[in-house]
Amino acid sequence: MKKQGIAVTANGSQSKIPSQFIIHVNVMDGNFKKRIMEALKKTEEMKLQKVALPAIGTGKIKTGQDR
């Protein structure tokens, strides 16, 4: 993930997230637009018909008011 900025994992059956896969996005470099575009490209490659984007940048990098 560090090299590419995204990683795909299968969603477990115990998860409350209603999706088959989870695409993790690393935005530690601050390049949000590039990473989101890479994630959307990955959904096309995987021929996924639906995608949901949660709040990005709310983890370790603390964007927003806590910054």
N, C-alpha and C positions, 0 to 999 in steps of 0.2 A: 504494500500500500504506500509506503514512503516514496518509492520511485514513481508510481503511476498516479497517486493521489486518490484512487478509488479502489474499493475491494467489494466483491460480491459474495454474500454468504446465503446459504439456504435457510429459510425461516423454519424454526422448529414447530412441531405440532402443539406444544404447550404455550406458544406465544399468543399474545392478545392482538398482535398486529396482523390484520387480514391480508397477508400477501405471501407469495411463495418464496420470494427472494428479498433480501435487504441489500441495498447498495450503500456502502459506507463511503463518506466523502471526507478527505483530509484537507482542511483549509488553513492549516497552520502557516502556510506561506502567504495567506491573505488574498489569494487569487480565487475569490468566490466564483466569478463568472466562468472562468476556465474550468473549474472543477464541476460546476453544475452542467456545463455543456458536455463534458466528458461522461458524466453520469447519464445524461439523456442519450448520448450516442450509444452507451452500453445497453440501455433499454432497447434501442432499435436493433442492435446486434443480436440481442437475445430474443427479439421479436415479441417483446412484452407489449400488451395492449393498454395497460394502465400503469401509472406511476404517481406516487405521492411524495412530495418534498416536505419534510418536517422543518422546523426552525433550524437553520444551519448557523453554526458559530456560537452555540449556547453551551458548548462543552468546555474543554480546557482553555480555549483561547479567550473566552469571556468577552465577546463583543457586546455592544449595547451600553446600558447604563452602568454596569459594573466596571467598565473599562477605565 
